Amino acid sequence: MLQLVLAAPVKLPEKVGNVLKYLTLGLGIMETVLDDAKSQPEVKDGKPPSGLI
């Protein structure tokens, strides 16, 4: 949604544009981290999953 606001041909104040850019960047990083956390197997009893070592 923020990317659509940034791409819109609406003239925003420079500070608002910068805040939206950093917010978009931060949300992208959070999304990537959460996706990586979901894809990694759980570790039980402190032992790594078999096949990784």
SVG drawing of the C-alpha trace seen along z (x, -y; Angstrom):
<svg xmlns="http://www.w3.org/2000/svg" viewBox="-2 -20 30 56">
<polyline fill="none" stroke="black" stroke-width="0.4" points="0.0,0.0 2.8,-2.4 4.5,-1.7 1.3,-2.8 1.3,-6.0 4.9,-6.6 4.3,-5.8 1.2,-8.0 1.6,-11.3 0.6,-13.3 3.0,-16.0 3.8,-15.3 6.1,-17.3 9.6,-16.1 9.6,-15.0 6.5,-13.0 8.0,-11.3 11.1,-10.4 9.2,-9.0 7.1,-6.8 10.3,-5.5 11.8,-4.5 8.6,-3.0 8.3,-1.0 11.9,0.2 11.4,1.2 8.2,3.1 10.0,4.9 12.8,6.0 10.3,7.1 8.4,9.2 11.6,10.8 12.7,11.7 9.3,13.1 9.2,15.2 12.7,16.6 11.6,17.4 8.6,19.4 10.7,21.4 13.3,22.6 12.6,25.8 12.2,25.6 15.0,26.7 13.9,28.9 16.0,29.9 18.9,27.6 19.8,30.1 20.0,28.9 17.7,30.6 19.2,33.7 20.9,33.2 22.1,29.7 25.5,30.7"/>
</svg>
